[in-house]
Amino acid sequence: MMEPWVVAIIVASAVILIISLFAAAHLRKLKKAKKYERSLKMKPLLIHLPPSTDDVSAGSSRDERDIASEAISKTQTMYSILASTITKGRKARLYGQQHFSFEIIAANGFIHYYAVVPAKLTEVVKQAVQSAYPTARLEEKDEENIFEGSIDTSTISGAELNLSKDYYLPIATYEDTKRDASMAILNAITNLNKNEGAAVQILFRPAHKSWSEAGKSQIKLIQSGKETKKTIGGAGIGQTVIDVIRAPFEVPEMHEKKEEIKQINNIDQDKINAINSKMRYPAFETLIRIVASSEDKARSDAILGGVISAFSQFDTTQFNGFQVNMLKDTKKLCTDYTFRFFPTKLHKNILNSVEMASIYHLPEQNAIPTTSVERQLVKQVDGPAKLMTEGLFLGTNEYRGNKKAIYLGEKIAVVICTSSAKPVWVSPSSSKTLLFRICATAAASPLSIRTVML
């Protein structure tokens, strides 16, 4: 018969185990609920690309490689601002940081750029995008549906890209290649037929500052040039056999292998420089998801393969690159894509702001191989600070979300000048039909418009 104290220990252990199981199940339920809650509170923003007149390459005769580097480097400002959204506290540790999704979607003959963001961080994201691209316009609009037509999950293909080596090693960036990777990615999703779609979904959230500790440890290991190994035999198989024979008579000693100090070669120095360079910039836990859809499985696989091939330009033989995880469960793939699910723990897939900028940025015209990518035709400008508050209402000026009503005052006349006609004076007393006709003409021909105080 067992002692009472033994029975008590067994009962207490059983109770603790049951409580732990219930707590773990409850925690999983809470995390799942939070995952759906965050997904439903995300807001899609369509990014209208800046007009071509704002391109760095516009009117420039410089080397294309320098132009590409300068154009993409602007995006680092955007990612630096987004890195500042990191939060601390129990909820952040339990559920992870709130994440963003930058997307390139090809559907219905067009390619669109989207930023899908937590609703409460909408203004922060707008500020970040427009800090890098002042003339970009963000519009709250539902994203395009890539599952058009008679498409079911059996004909959909998808994959996720993860780093192939330790996350502190960098991938190839625009600083290394001196070219814009957008052209290859856009080429892969350009020639889609009716009822076909494709999307590149880049999910990311700010990484905790401790992410760089592994890189620092690796640098110290390389710089020390020594490695210590301990075994029972330590000196090799022969010494191990001797220790086994002597074991019945005396306790074997721990044999420590002599430290071999080696001089750092060029390859090791390049590795140290690469790790240091990556740790200089803010970083993000990242997941890249690619989805392709059509009415034929083979065609979906072909579209997916083209996009995956485009990402091979970020691979380096010496440092890092992407490995492909083909997703067989297409129902789960569609759910994860639609709700933008991001694993709570994904600490081994980290990219810094330079790497992120290399993958997702707003391309310039020389990096856009197709007319499917729409850009703004003209630059938007802010209306005057002082405006009439009454008179003939002409329209609304909208700039970065701010709307201003534009009125034509009673003491102001508009002069329309053309190259082939005499000036036309239009005052508020003129008929609205005449005003609208002139506005329509101005939109279709080069007119000079001036306002004059009467």
C-alpha positions in Angstrom: 0.0 0.0 0.0 1.3 3.4 -1.0 2.2 6.0 1.5 -0.3 8.9 1.9 2.3 11.4 0.8 2.9 9.5 -2.4 -0.8 9.5 -3.1 -0.9 13.2 -2.5 1.9 13.9 -4.9 0.2 11.7 -7.6 -3.1 13.5 -7.2 -1.5 16.9 -7.2 0.5 16.1 -10.3 -2.7 14.8 -12.1 -4.6 18.0 -11.1 -1.7 20.2 -12.4 -1.6 18.3 -15.6 -5.4 18.6 -16.2 -5.3 22.3 -15.4 -2.3 22.8 -17.8 -4.1 21.0 -20.6 -7.3 23.1 -20.1 -5.1 26.3 -20.0 -3.3 25.3 -23.2 -6.6 24.6 -25.0 -8.0 27.9 -23.8 -4.9 29.8 -24.9 -5.1 28.2 -28.4 -8.8 29.3 -28.6 -7.9 32.8 -27.6 -5.1 33.0 -30.2 -7.4 31.7 -32.9 -10.1 34.3 -32.0 -7.5 37.1 -32.0 -6.2 35.9 -35.3 -9.7 36.3 -36.9 -10.3 39.6 -35.1 -7.2 41.2 -36.4 -7.9 39.9 -39.9 -11.4 41.4 -39.9 -10.1 44.7 -38.7 -7.6 45.2 -41.5 -8.3 47.8 -44.2 -7.3 47.5 -47.8 -5.7 50.6 -49.4 -5.3 50.8 -53.1 -2.0 52.6 -53.9 -2.3 54.8 -57.0 1.3 55.0 -58.4 2.9 58.4 -58.8 2.9 59.9 -62.3 5.8 59.2 -64.6 6.9 62.9 -64.3 7.9 62.1 -60.7 10.3 59.3 -61.7 14.0 59.8 -60.8 14.8 58.8 -64.3 12.6 61.5 -65.9 14.9 63.7 -68.0 18.0 62.1 -66.5 21.0 60.8 -68.5 22.7 59.1 -65.6 23.6 55.4 -65.4 20.5 53.2 -65.1 22.0 51.3 -62.2 22.4 54.5 -60.2 18.9 55.6 -61.1 17.5 52.2 -59.9 19.3 52.4 -56.6 18.2 56.0 -55.9 14.6 55.2 -56.9 14.3 52.2 -54.6 16.2 53.7 -51.7 13.3 56.1 -51.1 11.2 53.1 -49.9 13.5 52.6 -46.9 11.9 55.7 -45.3 8.5 54.0 -45.5 9.7 50.8 -43.8 11.6 52.8 -41.1 8.3 54.5 -40.1 6.4 51.2 -40.1 9.1 49.7 -37.8 8.2 52.3 -35.2 4.8 50.7 -34.7 6.2 47.9 -32.6 4.5 47.6 -29.2 5.4 46.2 -25.8 3.4 44.4 -23.2 1.6 41.2 -22.4 -0.6 41.2 -25.5 2.3 41.7 -27.8 4.1 38.8 -26.3 1.0 36.6 -26.3 -0.5 37.4 -29.7 2.5 38.9 -31.5 2.9 42.3 -33.2 0.1 43.5 -35.5 1.1 42.8 -39.0 0.8 44.5 -42.4 0.3 43.1 -45.9 1.8 44.6 -49.0 0.4 43.0 -52.1 0.7 42.9 -55.9 -2.5 41.6 -57.4 -3.1 40.8 -61.1 -6.7 40.3 -62.1 -9.1 41.4 -64.8 -6.3 42.5 -67.1 -4.7 45.0 -64.6 -2.0 44.9 -61.9 -2.6 46.8 -58.7 -0.6 47.6 -55.7 -2.2 47.3 -52.3 -1.4 48.0 -48.6 -3.7 46.1 -46.3 -3.2 47.4 -42.8 -4.7 47.4 -39.3 -7.5 50.0 -39.2 -6.1 51.9 -36.3 -2.7 52.3 -38.1 -4.2 53.5 -41.4 -3.0 57.1 -41.0 0.5 55.9 -40.0 0.7 53.8 -43.2 -0.5 56.6 -45.3 2.1 58.9 -43.8 4.8 56.2 -44.4 3.9 55.7 -48.0 3.6 59.4 -48.8 6.9 60.1 -47.0 8.6 57.9 -49.6 6.3 58.8 -52.5 4.8 62.2 -51.9 2.6 62.1 -55.0 1.2 58.6 -54.4 -2.5 58.5 -53.6 -4.0 55.9 -51.3 -7.7 55.0 -51.6 -9.7 52.8 -49.3 -11.0 50.2 -51.8 -11.6 46.4 -51.7 -8.9 44.4 -53.3 -9.3 42.6 -56.6 -10.7 39.1 -56.6 -8.3 36.6 -58.2 -10.7 33.7 -57.9 -13.0 34.8 -60.8 -15.0 32.5 -63.0 -15.6 28.8 -62.4 -12.5 28.3 -60.2 -12.5 25.9 -57.3 -9.7 25.0 -54.8 -8.6 22.0 -56.9 -7.2 24.4 -59.7 -5.5 26.8 -57.4 -1.7 26.7 -56.7 0.3 28.4 -54.0 3.6 28.6 -52.2 5.3 30.3 -49.3 8.9 31.6 -49.4 11.2 31.3 -46.4 14.8 32.1 -46.0 17.0 29.2 -46.9 19.8 29.9 -44.4 20.2 31.6 -41.0 18.1 34.8 -40.9 21.1 37.0 -40.0 22.6 36.4 -43.4 21.2 38.9 -46.1 19.6 38.1 -49.4 20.7 40.0 -52.6 19.4 43.5 -52.5 19.2 46.4 -55.0 22.4 47.7 -53.5 24.1 44.5 -54.7 22.5 43.9 -58.0 22.0 47.6 -59.0 18.7 46.7 -60.7 15.0 46.8 -60.1 13.5 43.4 -59.4 10.0 44.6 -60.1 10.4 44.0 -63.8 10.8 40.2 -63.4 7.9 39.9 -60.9 5.6 42.0 -63.1 6.6 40.1 -66.2 5.5 36.8 -64.5 2.0 38.1 -63.9 1.4 40.2 -67.0 0.1 37.8 -69.6 -2.9 36.4 -67.7 -6.0 35.3 -69.6 -9.6 35.8 -68.7 -10.6 34.1 -65.4 -6.9 33.9 -64.3 -5.4 35.7 -61.4 -2.2 35.9 -59.3 -1.1 37.6 -56.2 2.1 38.2 -54.3 1.3 38.8 -50.6 4.1 40.0 -48.4 3.1 39.8 -44.7 5.4 41.5 -42.2 5.6 42.9 -38.7 8.3 44.7 -36.7 10.9 42.2 -35.2 12.0 42.4 -31.6 15.3 44.1 -31.2 16.8 40.9 -29.8 16.8 39.4 -33.4 20.3 40.7 -33.9 21.8 38.7 -31.0 22.3 35.6 -33.1 24.2 37.7 -35.7 26.4 39.2 -33.1 27.2 35.7 -31.7 28.1 34.5 -35.1 30.5 37.4 -35.7 32.2 36.8 -32.4 32.7 33.1 -33.4 34.2 34.0 -36.7 36.4 36.7 -35.3 37.8 34.4 -32.6 38.8 31.9 -35.2 38.6 29.1 -32.7 36.2 26.3 -31.9 36.2 24.0 -28.8 34.8 20.5 -29.0 34.4 18.2 -26.0 33.9 14.4 -26.1 34.6 11.5 -23.7 37.7 10.8 -25.8 38.2 14.3 -27.0 41.3 13.4 -29.0 39.5 11.1 -31.4 38.3 7.5 -31.8 41.6 6.0 -30.6 41.6 7.9 -27.3 37.9 6.9 -26.9 38.7 3.2 -27.2 41.5 3.6 -24.6 39.2 5.3 -22.2 36.6 2.5 -22.6 39.3 -0.1 -21.8 40.5 1.8 -18.7 37.0 2.6 -17.5 36.7 -0.4 -15.1 39.9 0.7 -13.3 39.7 4.5 -13.4 37.2 7.3 -14.3 37.9 8.6 -17.9 39.0 12.2 -18.0 37.4 14.9 -20.2 39.8 15.5 -23.0 39.5 19.0 -24.5 40.5 19.4 -28.0 43.2 22.0 -28.5 42.0 25.4 -29.7 43.0 26.0 -33.3 43.4 29.7 -34.0 43.0 30.5 -37.7 43.4 33.8 -39.5 40.3 35.4 -40.9 40.2 35.0 -44.7 38.4 37.1 -47.2 35.3 34.9 -47.3 34.9 35.2 -43.5 35.5 38.9 -43.6 32.8 39.3 -46.3 30.4 37.3 -44.1 31.1 39.5 -41.1 30.6 42.7 -43.2 27.3 41.2 -44.6 25.9 40.4 -41.1 26.9 43.8 -39.8 25.3 45.5 -42.7 22.0 43.7 -42.2 21.9 44.5 -38.5 22.3 48.3 -39.2 18.6 48.6 -40.3 15.2 48.0 -38.7 14.0 44.5 -39.4 10.7 42.6 -39.9 9.4 39.1 -39.4 8.3 38.3 -42.9 6.2 35.7 -44.8 5.9 35.8 -48.6 2.8 34.0 -50.0 2.2 33.5 -53.7 -1.2 32.4 -55.1 -2.2 31.6 -58.7 -5.6 30.7 -59.9 -7.1 29.6 -63.2 -9.6 27.1 -64.5 -6.8 24.6 -65.2 -4.4 23.3 -62.5 -1.5 23.0 -64.9 -1.9 26.6 -66.0 -2.0 27.7 -62.3 1.2 25.8 -61.7 2.8 27.5 -64.6 1.9 31.0 -63.4 3.1 30.1 -59.9 6.4 28.8 -61.3 7.0 32.0 -63.2 6.6 34.2 -60.0 8.8 31.8 -58.0 11.5 32.1 -60.6 11.4 35.8 -60.4 12.3 35.6 -56.7 15.4 33.7 -57.5 17.1 37.0 -58.3 17.3 37.6 -54.5 19.4 34.4 -54.0 23.1 34.6 -53.3 25.5 31.6 -53.3 27.5 33.0 -50.4 24.8 34.3 -48.1 21.1 33.8 -48.3 18.1 33.3 -50.5 14.6 31.9 -50.6 13.5 28.3 -50.3 10.0 27.4 -51.7 7.4 25.6 -49.6 4.7 24.3 -52.0 1.3 24.3 -50.4 -0.7 21.2 -51.1 -3.7 22.0 -48.8 -5.4 24.6 -51.2 -8.4 25.1 -48.9 -6.1 26.2 -46.1 -4.1 28.3 -48.7 -7.3 30.2 -49.8 -8.3 30.8 -46.2 -4.8 32.0 -45.2 -4.6 34.3 -48.3 -8.1 35.7 -47.9 -7.8 36.4 -44.1 -4.0 37.2 -44.4 -3.1 34.9 -41.5 0.4 35.3 -40.2 1.8 32.7 -37.8 2.3 34.1 -34.3 5.8 32.6 -34.0 7.9 33.2 -37.1 11.2 34.4 -35.6 13.5 32.7 -38.2 12.4 34.6 -41.3 13.7 38.1 -40.8 14.3 40.8 -43.5 15.6 44.3 -42.9 14.3 47.5 -44.5 16.8 47.3 -47.4 15.7 43.8 -48.2 12.1 44.7 -47.9 12.5 47.7 -50.2 14.2 45.5 -52.8 11.2 43.2 -52.9 8.3 45.6 -52.6 8.4 49.2 -53.8 6.5 51.4 -56.3 8.3 50.9 -59.6 9.3 53.6 -62.0 8.3 53.5 -65.7 11.5 52.0 -66.9 10.9 48.9 -64.6 7.3 48.4 -65.7 7.2 46.0 -68.7 3.4 46.3 -69.3 0.6 48.8 -69.7 -1.4 46.7 -67.2 0.1 48.7 -64.4 -1.9 51.9 -64.1 -0.2 55.2 -63.0 -1.7 58.6 -62.2 -1.6 60.7 -65.3 -1.1 64.0 -63.5 0.3 65.1 -60.2 -2.2 66.1 -57.5 -1.6 69.4 -55.7 -3.0 70.9 -52.6 -5.6 73.8 -53.0 -4.8 77.3 -51.7 -5.0 77.8 -47.9 -7.4 80.8 -48.3 -10.5 80.0 -50.3 -13.8 81.5 -51.1 -16.6 80.1 -48.9 -19.4 81.2 -51.2 -20.2 81.9 -54.9 -20.5 79.4 -57.8 -19.4 75.9 -56.6 -16.9 74.5 -59.1 -15.9 71.3 -57.4 -13.8 69.7 -54.7 -10.0 69.6 -54.3 -8.9 66.4 -52.6 -5.3 66.0 -51.5 -4.0 63.4 -49.2 -7.4 62.8 -47.7 -8.2 66.5 -47.2 -11.1 67.9 -49.1 -11.6 71.6 -50.0 -14.6 73.1 -51.7 -13.7 75.4 -54.5 -16.0 78.4 -55.2 -15.8 81.1 -57.9 -16.4 84.4 -56.1 -18.5 87.3 -57.4 -15.5 89.5 -58.0 -13.3 87.0 -59.8 -13.4 86.2 -63.5 -11.6 83.4 -65.3 -9.7 84.0 -68.5 -9.3 81.1 -70.9 -6.5 81.6 -73.4 -5.9 79.4 -76.4 -3.4 79.6 -79.2 -6.0 79.8 -81.9 -8.7 82.0 -80.3 -9.2 85.2 -78.5 -9.3 85.2 -74.7 -12.7 84.1 -73.3 -13.9 85.9 -70.1 -16.0 83.8 -67.8 -17.6 85.3 -64.7 -19.8 83.8 -62.0 -22.8 85.2 -63.9 -22.0 83.0 -66.9 -24.3 80.0 -67.3 -23.2 76.7 -65.8 -23.5 75.1 -69.2 -20.8 77.4 -70.6 -18.6 76.8 -67.6 -18.9 73.0 -67.9 -18.2 73.1 -71.6 -15.1 75.2 -71.0 -13.9 72.8 -68.3 -14.4 69.8 -70.6 -12.5 71.6 -73.4 -9.7 72.4 -71.0 -9.3 68.8 -70.1 -8.9 67.8 -73.7 -6.7 70.6 -75.1 -3.7 72.8 -73.9 -5.4 75.8 -72.4 -4.0 78.5 -70.2 -6.4 79.3 -67.3 -6.0 82.5 -65.2 -8.1 84.2 -62.5 -8.4 87.9 -62.4 -9.8 90.2 -59.7 -12.5 92.5 -61.0 
